[in-house]
């Protein structure tokens, strides 16, 4: 019973998050950024351009329909290089 209850609480919390004006504003800004970069843009670039936290960018991006990975960007840093996923929105029509 506890497992089902936590599932319903989590689902209800997620639905409330989707309806919140703040997350809707973030989602719309991120959607516009993804649409403006058909070649792809990383979550880190979106963070840098918007000032949103990485967790907010990732969460809102995952809520947008039609988002797909289109490649990787190599981030070169003194502490070590790493790959970041490039995201864009594909036409869902």
N, C-alpha and C positions, 0 to 999 in steps of 0.2 A: 504494500500500500504506500509506503514512504517513497519508493521509487516513482510511482505514478504521480504522487502529489508533487514531487520536485519537478517532474516533467511539465505538469500543468502550470506550475508557478513560473518556470522558466519561459514557457510558451507565452503566457500572459504578459510577462515582463517584456519580452521581445516585441510583442504587438504594441504595447504602450510606447516603447522606444521608437518604433516606426511612425507612430502618430505624433510624437513630440515635434514642435516647431523647430527647435534647435537642430535636431538630427535631420529634419527635412531640409533645412537651409544648407547644412553641410553636404547632404547627399546631392542637392541640386548644383552646388558649386563644384563638387567633384565630378559629377556627370558632365558639366560643361567643359571642365578641364580635359576629361577623357575624350570627349567629342572633338575638342580642338587639337588633339594629338593623335591622328589616325596611325602615325608611325609608332605610337606607344609612349607612355610616360610612367616613371616609377613612382611608387608610394612616397619615397624620400623626396622626389622632386615636388610632388603635390604638397607634402609637409612644408617644404621650404617656401613654396609660393603662397600657401594659404595661412601658415602658422598653426594649422591643426596638428594635434598629436598623431603619432604613427598609428596608435591603436584606433583612433577615430577614423583616420583615412582608410585603414584596412577594413574596419567594420562597415563603414558607409559604402565603400567600393563593393563589398560582398553583397550588398543589398540592391545593387543596381542591375537591372536586367540587361543582358547582352554583353556584359563585360567579359573579355577574353584575354588571355596572355598571348602576346604576339612576338615575344623575344626576350632577350636579356641585355642588360647594360652592365658593363664592367665598371665598378666603382674602385678607383685607385686611391688608396689611403696609406699614410705612413705606418699604420698599425696592421696593414695587410689588405690585399685586394679581395673583392668579393663580387658576386653576381647578384643583380637585382632584377626582378621580373618587370618587363614592360607590359603595361595594360592599355587597352583601348576598348571602345564600344563598337561592336559589329552591328550592322543593320539587322534588326530582328523582324522586318516586314516580310 
